[in-house]
Amino acid sequence: MTDTTPDLEIDQLIWSIVRTSSNPHDYLNFVRYARGRKAGHAAALMAATDNWGKKDAPALFPQTLAALEVLAEEGNSQAMFHLGRAHRLGFGVPPNLVTGTEWYRRGAALGNTHCIINLGRHTALQDPEAGFALFEQAAALGNPAGHC
């Protein structure tokens, strides 16, 4: 498994780009993206409110994905997980399950359990046994969420 960047550092990287935006949707994408983590949601929601009339301002969230791609191309499997999630759910880009799954697949190949679990969720829709095998792999690597 490759070295990974903790979620907090990735959140800070994304915030460092988004916080200069005038587009309220960048801030809403950040809140959706960082759901469930302590990542400055209040500041992002306030900025979205302050910029609500500027919906046509240039969006910066796609730049966050470019920054994550740099990390991913360097072999950072946690960045691959975040890219997979962003593409799958449409954070800053139109939702694209194929692209999201490919990022999960790349991270899973490096042993990232978050990628393995999400790849398992996608795989289980078409091939339950293969999906369950991925969950078992994640659990064996120490991620208890693999028992889902």
N, C-alpha and C positions, 0 to 999 in steps of 0.2 A: 504494500500500500504506500502511496506517496504521501509526503508531508501535506498537511491540509492547513488551511487558514480557519481559525475559529469563526463561528457565525457572527460573533460580536465584531470582529475585524472586518468581515465582509459587509455587515450592516453599516459600519462606519465609512467604509469605502463608498458605498452607494449613497449614504447621506451626504458625504462630501461633494458629490456631484449634484444631487437633487436640491440641496439647500440653497443653491444659487438660482433656481428656476423661478420663472414668473408664471408657469403653467400649473394651475391647481391640480390637474390630473397626475402630474409627476408626484405630488405629495400624497395623493390618494393611492397611487400605485405603490409608493413606499410603505404606507400603512398596511395595505393588503399583503405586500411582499413580506413584511417583518411581523406579521400577525403571530402572536404567541411568544414573542421575545421582547425584552426591554430594549427598545430601539428609538426612543424619542417620538412616540406617536403623538403626544400632545402638541409638540412643536410643529410636526408635520400637518396636523389637522388645523392648527392656527394659521399656518402659512397657506394652506388650501383655501381657508375662509378669506384671508387677506387678499388672495389673488383670484378669487372666484370670477371676477369680471374679465379676466385675461385668458380665457379658455383657448384663444387662438395663438397665444404665445408659443414660441418654439418649445417642443418637448425635449427634456434632457434625459428622461429615463432610459431611452435607447443607448445613451452613452454609458450608462451603468452596465448594460449587458456587454458592451464592447470591452469595458474594463475587466469584467468577469471572464470574458473569452481569453484575454491575455493571460490571466492566471491559469485558466483551464488548459490552454495550449502549452503552458509550462509544466503541466502534469498535476495541477491542484485538483484533486477529486472533489473537494467540498465546493469549489467554484463550479464544477460540472453539475453537482447536485442543484445548486442555486440556478444555474442556467436551464437545467431541465425543468425545474419548477416554474421559472419565469415564462418559458416558452409554452409549457403545458397549460398554464393558467392565464396567459396573456398579460403579463406585467410589462408594459412598455412596447409590446409587439402583439400582433394578432395571435390568438391562441393557436398552437400548432403541436398536436400530439406527436406527430412523427419526429419533429425536431427535438421536442422535450424528451421523448423516449430515447433518441440517439445519445443525448447528453447523459441520461441515466445509464445507458448501456456502457458508455465510455468510463464513467465513474465506477460502475459495478466491476468492470474489468480490472480496475485498480484496487478493488476491495472495499470501496466506500459503502458502508452498510445502509446509509440513507438512500443512495442510488439503487442498491440491491433491492430494498424494500419497495421503492416506487416502481422499479422495473417489474418486480413481482406482482404488484397491484395491476399493472397494465397487462402483463403476460397472463395472469390468472383469468382475465376476461375471455381469452381465446383458448387457453390451455391450462386448466386449473392445476394439473399435476406439476407442470413446469413452474407455474407461479408459486405453488406451495414449496417446491424445492428451493426457490430463491429465498422465501421467508425463512426456511430452515437454515440456509447458508448464512443469512444475516444474524440469526439467533446464535449460530455456532461461532460467529465472529464477535459475539458479545453484545449485540444490540437487542435488548429484550423486546423491542417493538416488532421484531421478527416473529414473535409468537402470536401476532394478530391473526 
